[in-house]
Amino acid sequence: MNCGIGGCGHRGSSAHHNLELGALRLGYCVGNSCRFKMLHKRKLQVKAAFIVLALQALSLLLVPSRADAELPYPQAILKAKEAADAVLGRTGTEGCLQGKLMNAMVALSYSCDAAGKKNNVCNLADNFIMAGVPPLAQMDDVSQQFLKLSAF
């Protein structure tokens, strides 16, 4: 058997036809034997939809719970300090630290609003939330700035 670009016994044409039919033909040859796996467009769409749903479910975990949103201002400050210390101490993966700091800043922002506070710490929390989730290097800067502003 001939293992050409298009597969066993074919010279490129079947791969072209498979793509036109919404499928991708992947294969490998060992000796005179070829094996192929057809990746159909529908299967790829289902896998992509599953990934999107998984990411949406993960984002729900990053949103603070109702109890966190109602933290009194002093407790929200302590929670944000713990998160800032965790970021600077690298006590978790980047994704975990991003979620921890974002949740703490959201809780702090809610607490600032509930307490009617508009100070530099509250402004920092609001700006952090509006900017989205930054990379670890920027989280270091925000954490250091927060710890300086919140020092008693």
Secondary structure, DSSP 8 states (H G I E B T S, - for coil): --EETTEETB-SHHHHHHHHTTEEEEEEEETTEEEEEEEEHHHHHHHHHHHHHHHHHHHHHHS--HHHHT--HHHHHHHHHHHHHHHHHT-S-HHHHHHHHHHHHHHHHHHHHHHT--SHHHHHHHHHHHH----HHHHHHHHHHHHHHH--
